[in-house]
């Protein structure tokens, strides 16, 4: 038993510390937003009435698992305490899943901890702690868990309870619009790959997952087609008057503005890209490809005195409000707005090109770009709905974590050949990293959790 505890502490000790810190902050979190109204109403109802009310609500919001869980937690006397514990377990599942999927050298679990600690968890409070996390963070954990079992099925047969968990995770994840289409693409590619490799067990599992995803996609499409969520137009009355180009530009500019200029996660990704390019080649042209995105992210996300005017010239500052995008009726003839849009397009394009170039082979290059593109797609698809404005910043969650996974993936693939030899040649740097990275991860998590209370 002692040996087992030591093994767990060695493998997951750092993740357990982060989750424990998260739990301490969860103790200070209070119901807010939609949670207050739900708790006030559901706590005085019988559970049967709660289920009836939830069923009626599902006619225009077909997230059956999500609202069943939310309704149950808001009905129970100690529901918020159950949420506190469960949400911390969800964070642990996310940490472990990303480590399993993208990390071969477990020393890089420190990087996983830092990146997840840097995620702005306050975005998961925008509609109330329970309502938002159950519909977003918990869905993310289901997505990752489904991919974990899919990866495991490539090597061995799953146990019966693993198949059950895979099925439930797939159903739960695909009832969320942003994830449904994304998982459909992933499952399609995986199905083709399994068929090509003649891995019939994995192929059968993928076919089942595809069927479940298509069922949920049909339900989501049907509700949208009959106007089940048409009442949400009150949040954005002008939405119907926007052209397709207006909606496309609004979604694109608000998305890139937020990921490039409001958090250091993208700065860290572009920093690693620049470092890998610099170590691999002495060509100034290739180095330039890494320097430009890193510089733009650095200047756009900080406000040093010397760069304040440049910061204001490239940062659109629309990622929170979203409405109307960078180009609108008030600045249609203002060339500076088009310059900002050009900077966003150029930076995004150079990041994708750099990711493709630093891959050790075509497979790695395509995977790196695909992670970012799929994450971007989860946000861009909202251009067709009022949710791009009404759902606030929580809709960026899946894009943030696609960037986190991409960062971990490229570092892991270049760790043995480039990063570790560079660090190993500098003993002082190695010691500093071993001390500084855990401290940095803890500080990043505390900083973002403080914004939640």
Buried (B, 14 or more C-beta within 10 A) or exposed (E): EEEEEEEEEEBBEBBBBBBEBBBEBBEEBEBBBBBBEBBEBBEEBEEEEBBEBBEEBBEBBBBBBBBBBBBBBBBBEEBBEBBBEBBBEBBBBBBBBBBBBBBEEEEBBBBBBBBBBBBBBBBBBBBBBBBBBBBBBBBBBBBBBBBBBBBBBBEEEBEEEBBEBBBBBBBBBBBBBBBBBBBBBBBBEBBEBBBEEEBEEBBEBBBBBBEBBBEBBEBBEEBBEEEBBEEBBEEBEEBEEBEEEBBBBBBBBBBBBBBBBBBBBBBBBBBBBBBBBBBBBEEEEBBEBBBBBBBBBBBBBEEEEEBEEBBEBBBBEBBEEBBBBBBBEEBEEEEEBBEBBEBBEEBBEBBBBBBBBBBEEEEBBBBBBBBBBBBBBBBBBBBBBBBBBBBBBBBBBBBBBBBBBBBBBBBBBBBEEBBBEEBEEEEEEBEEBEEEBBEBBBEBBBEBBEEBE
